Amino acid sequence: MILRQILRLSSLFHSAVSVHLRRNIGLSAIVFNKTKELDPVQKLFLDKIREYNTKSKQAGGPVDAGPDFQKDMNESLARLQRAYGEGDLTKFPEFKFE
């Protein structure tokens, strides 16, 4: 009887430890993948994303957006304000739970 309970507890302990180890191994694989050398296509993709990020910070908005883009955006915002009322539509809404 005691042996059965010990075996049952050991199997529960084994399953809990194995789940924990699988999670840690999965996370460590992601961390080690970031440190090794990237594929040339991945590197090019990340370089372009970083370049766009610096350009958008300098421009303060979308990069290479002409007057047509700004006109379309203003029309869309006006249409949404007519449909949903007042407020700043470019800002994430604030929720208050009481």
VMD Tcl script that draws the C-alpha trace (Angstrom):
set ca {
  {0.00 0.00 0.00}
  {2.74 2.44 0.97}
  {4.79 1.36 -2.03}
  {1.83 2.13 -4.32}
  {1.47 5.64 -2.86}
  {5.18 6.27 -3.21}
  {5.10 5.19 -6.84}
  {2.04 7.34 -7.51}
  {3.71 10.38 -5.93}
  {6.92 9.73 -7.82}
  {5.02 9.60 -11.12}
  {3.30 12.91 -10.29}
  {6.66 14.41 -9.37}
  {8.20 13.05 -12.56}
  {5.46 14.55 -14.76}
  {5.71 17.95 -13.03}
  {9.49 18.02 -13.41}
  {9.34 16.94 -17.04}
  {6.87 19.72 -17.91}
  {9.08 22.25 -16.14}
  {12.21 21.03 -17.95}
  {10.50 21.04 -21.35}
  {9.45 24.67 -20.83}
  {12.95 25.71 -19.78}
  {14.58 23.88 -22.68}
  {12.15 25.55 -25.09}
  {12.93 29.00 -23.71}
  {16.66 28.42 -23.69}
  {16.52 27.32 -27.34}
  {15.02 30.70 -28.23}
  {17.69 32.55 -26.26}
  {20.54 30.58 -27.83}
  {19.03 31.06 -31.28}
  {19.23 34.84 -30.86}
  {22.91 34.72 -30.00}
  {24.07 32.61 -32.93}
  {24.65 33.94 -36.43}
  {21.50 34.63 -38.42}
  {20.58 33.40 -41.84}
  {21.49 36.04 -44.49}
  {17.84 36.53 -45.42}
  {16.84 36.95 -41.77}
  {19.70 39.40 -41.26}
  {18.62 41.46 -44.28}
  {15.02 41.47 -43.02}
  {16.05 42.61 -39.53}
  {18.35 45.28 -40.98}
  {15.49 46.70 -43.07}
  {13.16 46.73 -40.04}
  {15.78 48.54 -37.95}
  {16.41 51.02 -40.78}
  {12.68 51.74 -41.10}
  {12.44 52.16 -37.32}
  {15.17 54.82 -37.27}
  {13.66 56.62 -40.28}
  {10.17 56.62 -38.73}
  {11.54 58.03 -35.47}
  {13.29 60.81 -37.38}
  {10.22 61.58 -39.52}
  {7.81 61.30 -36.58}
  {5.44 59.04 -38.50}
  {5.22 56.83 -41.57}
  {8.25 56.86 -43.86}
  {7.94 58.03 -47.47}
  {4.26 58.83 -47.05}
  {3.20 61.40 -49.59}
  {0.32 63.88 -49.50}
  {-2.09 61.20 -50.77}
  {-1.50 59.13 -47.64}
  {-2.09 62.09 -45.35}
  {-5.25 63.03 -47.27}
  {-6.62 59.48 -47.03}
  {-5.79 59.32 -43.33}
  {-7.54 62.63 -42.60}
  {-10.62 61.49 -44.55}
  {-10.71 58.19 -42.67}
  {-10.39 59.93 -39.30}
  {-13.17 62.37 -40.21}
  {-15.44 59.50 -41.28}
  {-14.74 57.60 -38.04}
  {-15.39 60.71 -35.92}
  {-18.74 61.18 -37.65}
  {-19.60 57.54 -37.02}
  {-18.36 57.19 -33.43}
  {-18.45 60.71 -32.04}
  {-15.83 62.88 -30.42}
  {-12.46 61.93 -29.03}
  {-8.91 61.40 -30.22}
  {-9.00 58.43 -32.58}
  {-5.23 58.17 -32.86}
  {-4.84 57.35 -29.14}
  {-5.61 54.03 -27.43}
  {-8.76 54.35 -25.29}
  {-8.53 54.46 -21.51}
  {-10.78 52.09 -19.60}
  {-12.05 52.77 -16.08}
  {-13.55 49.89 -14.13}
  {-15.43 50.74 -10.99}
}
mol new
graphics top color blue
foreach p $ca { graphics top sphere $p radius 0.5 }
foreach p [lrange $ca 0 end-1] q [lrange $ca 1 end] { graphics top cylinder $p $q radius 0.2 }
display resetview
